[in-house]
Amino acid sequence: MRDTGKKEGPEASSEDAFPCDRNGNCALKEGEEQEAFLILQRKRRTRKTLTDKRASLQDFLHQKERHRIQLENLRNLAERYEGFGQAVRSVCKRKSGKKGLIGVMTMF
């Protein structure tokens, strides 16, 4: 496929679709004005949709990171009994030898 230098897809500008002079005045034939308007309108909607999707993705990634950190903190609490007093830690670390002792229960 030969590269014509023209852009395609969302990156294409209105200059690529319609012949314009140096001042930006486009010489459109009859009926092309409506088509040009529709193309530009579609281009604006596509840009807005893309911007909205990017913002949504960023929100999702921030939420995912918060959940990852929260999970890591909960694992640390469960494994090392962080946040509990020395007596509770001592009993829970020896729970394997105590029958009936499962773990700690607390409200977050």
N, C-alpha and C positions, 0 to 999 in steps of 0.2 A: 504494500500500500504506500502510495506517495504522499509525503507531507506537503500540504498546500499552504501551511502557515496559518490556517484559520482554526480558531478554537471551536470545540464542540461541547455540548452539555451546559452545565450551570456556569462554567467559566466564560462562555461565549458572550461577547458584548453585542449590543444592538448594532454597533458599527459593522460587525461581521455579517449580520443578517440583511442589512439594508445599505445601499450605496449612499455615502454622505460626503459632502465637501469638507474642506478644512475648517470651516466655521461650525460644523455640526449640523448643517441643514441637509436633511435627507430628501432626495428627489424620489418621491414615491408615485407610482402609477395609480390609476383609479382602482379602488378596492383594496389596495395594499395598506392604506392608513388603518383600516379596521383590523387587518391582520397584525400589523405592527403593534397596535394598542393591545390586542389580545395576548401577543407574545410577551410584551413587557409586563402586562398584568400577571401572567403565569410565572414569569421570572421573579417578580416581587413576592408572590405567594410561596414559591419554592424557597427563596431566601429566608422568609419568615419561618417556614416550617423547619428548615435546617437550623436556624438560630434557636428555635424552641427545642428541637431535639438535642442540640448541644447542651443547652441549659439543663434539660432533663437528665442527660447523661452525667453532667457534673454533679447534680444533686444526688444521683444514685451512687456515684463513686464516693462522695463525702459520707453518705449514710453507710455505705459498705465499710469504710474505714472506721467509722465510729463503732459499728458492730464488732469489727475485728478486735479493736482495742478493748471493748467491753468483755468479749469472750476471753481474751488473754488475761484480763484482770480476774475474771471468775475462776479461770483455771489456776491462777496463782493462789487465790484464796483457798481453793479446794486442795491443792497439793501441799502448800506450806502453812496453811491456816493463818495467813496474814490477816491482820485486823483483830485477832483474838488475843486475849491475855495469855501470859506464860503458862498458867495452870491448865487452861483449855488446850493449848498446844501440846503440852506434856502428856495429857491424858489421850488425846487423839493420835499422837504419834505412836503410842503403845496399844492402840485399839486392836491390833491383830491378835494379841494374846488375851483379850477380854471378851468373853462371850456376851452377846447382847448389845455391845456398843457398836453402832453403825457409823456415826459421824456426828457433826454438829448441825443444829437447826437454828436458823436466824432469819430475820426479815430484812430485806434490802430496802 
